[in-house]
Amino acid sequence: MTSKNRQASSCKLRFGVTHLNNTSLIEKFFPEDLPEDWRLAYYSNEFQLLLSSLSELPFSTPLETMTTTPDEIIEELTQFSDDLGDDFFLLTDISMLAENTQQILFDIQKKGFNLCHFINLDKMNEAAKKMDCGTKFGCLLSEIISIENKETEKWGESLLCIVNTQQENMQENEQKIAAIELRKLIEKISLYAISKGYESVNILFSSAHNALENCRNAILLESMM
């Protein structure tokens, strides 16, 4: 798919890795002497997309010592947002929070809070299993809600796809995705997103040891499509 076709279909592709503490990032990407609270900024220099939990983000106050109110979370997110580019898309899993706290954060997001986009990954995983999209795409596919805020024109309806090549409890069988298979996967997801009217597609790689390599290969392949 060429850049011209992608623009005509209003389908933007982003690629990233799940979690700042992903083994592939720790072993092959972050410098050994890089402080943990610099990882997000360092990561954002190369990638536009990240799925993270609250506990991984560079909060000035450790999450376990916070009362974890919505106001505290928003304040912390605001403090480190200047290190992220305008095109960086941060998905933050808040499934560990109480449901009423989650709802307040979702409501704040709808009113125009654009520093990150909150999701409940547990519920999305359950929905994806019911859709049986793993068979169709060779990955775990979930649909996230539209970002109903002032930046709707910028982000629009968005599709989230999490690719995991590691079988449960079988880490030694984790494999790098072959270029031809990775290209087919990107094409299938793109065509699906366009057919459903999505304006952007977020493809995340979550395997422990090959996520970084698979993500970089996907970015390279997509640039040549």
Residue, then its C-alpha position, 0 to 999 in steps of 0.5 A: m500500500t503506497s503512501k498516496n493510497r494510505q492518505a486517500s483511505s485516511c488510515k495511518l499506521r503506527f508500530g510499537v512494543t508493549h511495555l517499557n520493561n519488555t525483555s527485548l527492550i531491556e536486552k537490546f534497546f535501552p543502554e545499560d546505564l539509562p535511568e528507568d525514568w528516562r526510558l519512555a523519552y528514549y523510546s519515543n525517539e524511535f517509535q510513535l506507539l507504546l502500550s504501557s501500564l501505569s506502574e511503568l510510567p516515569f511518575s515522580t511519585p511511586l504508584e504504590t505510595m499514591t492514593t491513585t486518584p484520577d487527579e494524581i494520575i493526570e497530574e503525573l502524566t502532565q509532568f512528563s508529557d513534554d518529553l513526548g512528541d506530538d505524534f507519539f501515541l501512548l496507550t495506558d492500561i488502567s485495568m488494575l484500578a477500581e472501576n469508578t476510577q477508570q470511569i472518571l479517567f475515561d470521562i476526562q479523556k472524552k473531554g479533551f485530555n490528549l496526553c495518553h489514551f486509557i484502555n482496559l486491556d483485560k476487557m479488550n482481551e476478552a472481547a478479542k477472544k470472542m471475535d476469534c481474530g487470532t485465526k484471521f490475522g495470526c494475532l490478537l485483535s481488539e477494537i478500541i473506542s473512538i477518541e471522542n475529544k478535541e483531537t478527533e480529527k487527528w486520531g479518529e477511529s482507531l484499531l489496536c492489534i497486538v501481535n504475540t509470537q510466543q506461545e503460553n509457557m513456551q518461551e523457547n518457541e518464540q520466533k521472529i516473524a519472517a518478512i513475507e509473513l509480516r508483510k502479509l499481516i500488515e496488509k491484512i490488518s490495513l485492508y480490514a481497517i480500511s473496510k471498517g472505516y478506521e482512520s488509524v491502526n496501532i500494531l504492537f508487538s508483545s513477545a518477550h525476546n523478538a518484539l523489538e526486532n519484529c517492530r523494527n522490521a514492520i516499520l521498514l516493510e511498511s515504508m516500502m509498501 
